[in-house]
Amino acid sequence: MHKIIDNLLAEEQFTHLQNNMLGSSFPWFFSGSVADEEENDYGYFVHEFYDGCFAKSHHIELILPLLEQLDLKALIRCKANAFLKTEQLIQHPMHVDLPYEHKGAIFYLNTCDGKTVLENSEVIDSVANRLLLFDSSKPHASTTTTDAQRRVNININFM
């Protein structure tokens, strides 16, 4: 079961987050595989905010308004994903974020034709300032985009 919340952040908060993360000085790091360590055909860019017990980014303050909107007891991981534009929409392999029960959230930073595909084949559109709450220990997949320079979201795993 999942839940979608549109216009999650106030306009000023969202614009601040979007301008910073989509700006030319925000640091992104290349990863050779999206969902499967064996698969390396479709790389993407990531920015790790938090993993385990440690903040991994000097930019973590950017996502605090987003984290405050979640009913989280413990933050497990938080990272941003940037999928580049492709000629045709490419769906990455189905995967689970972590192999144990936990909650997941995907926050979309830009509107594009990219999708999140859930295990029941339900498709969630990428809409700016939208939050998807779901069980990210269940299979799901991401896609590229064909109508924007990149598809950017923030992936949050929590208890």
N, C-alpha and C positions, 0 to 999 in steps of 0.2 A: 504494500500500500504506500502511496506517496501523496504529497501535498505540494501545491504550487502557491506561492505568495508573490503577486506582482507588486511593483513599486514598494519594495521592502524598505529601502532607505529614503529618508527625506531628500528632496532634490539637491540641496546644497551638499549633503554628505556624499550622495552618489556622484555628483559632478567632481568633487574633490578626489574621490577614489579613482574614478574613471580617467580624469585628466592626468593624474600621477602615473597610473599603471599603463596607460596607453601612450604616454609621452615618450619622447626619444631618449630620455636619460634613465628610464627604469631598467634595472639589470635583469636580463633573461639568460638562461643557460640551456644549452642544447642537450636533449636526451635522444638517443638513437632508436628507442622503441616506446610505443605508446602504452601497450597493454601486456605484451608478452616479451620476456627477455630474449627469446629466440627470434622474434620477428623484428627486423630492423629496416623494413622498407619505408616506413613512414615515421620520421622523426618529428619532434615538436620541441617547443621551448617551455621551460618551467622556471618558476621562482618559488623556492621553499621558504615559507614564513615560519613554520613550526613543525617539529618532528620529535616524538617521544616526550622528553621533558625539557626540550631546549628551543628557545627562539633561534632561528637560523638566519634571520634577516634584520637588517637595520631599519626596514620599512614596515615592521609589524604594527606600528601605530596606525597605519593606513586602514587596517582591517578591523580595528577595535570596534567601530560602530556596527560593523557586520556581525562580529562575534557576540556583541551585546544583544542582538535580536534573537539569538538562539537560546534555547533552554538547555544549556550544556552544563554537565557536572564535571566533565574532564575533557580537555582538548587532546586529541591523539595526534592529529596531523592536519596541516593546512598548507596548501600549495596552489599557486596559480598556474594555469595551462594556457599556452598560446599555440593554436593549430593554424598552420598557414593555408592560404587559399590554394585550391587545386582546381583543375579544369572540370572534373566531375566530382560529385560528392562521394567521399570514400568513408565507409564505416570501418572503424578499427575493430579488432577482435573483442568479443565479450570477455569481461574480466570481473573480479571482485577486488575491492580496494585492500581489504585486510581479511584474513581467513578466520575471523571470529565475529560474533554478533556485535554490531555497533550501529550507530546512526551516521548518515551521510547527508551532506548538503552541497549543492552546486549553485553558485551565484554567478549569473551571467553579466558580463561587463559591456557587451555590445550585442546589438540585434543583427542577426544574419541568418542564412538558411541552414546553418549547422544544427545538429540535433544531439540529444541524449536518448539512447534507446534502452528501455528497461527490459528485464527478462521476459515479460509477458508480451513483448513486441510493441508496447506502447511507446510512442515517440513524443518527446518534449522538445518544443522549439526553443531556440536561443533568443531570448528577448531581454534587452538591457534592463537591469534592476529587478530581475526575476530571481526568486529563490526556489529551488527544487529540494524538498526534504524527502528522503527515501532510505531504504535499508541498503547501504552500499556494501554489505557483506553478501548480497545477492548479485548475480550476473547483470552487467550493464555495459554499454558501449558508447563511445563518443564518435563524432564524425568531424571531417574537415568542413570547410565552407567554400562555396563557389562565388558568392556575391559580395564578399568583404575581403579586405586585405588579410585579415586574420580573425579567428574566433577565439575570444578570451573569456575564461571563467576562473572562478576560485573554487577549489575542491576542499571541503572540510569534513574530517572524520572526527566523531566525538561520542561521548557517552552521555 
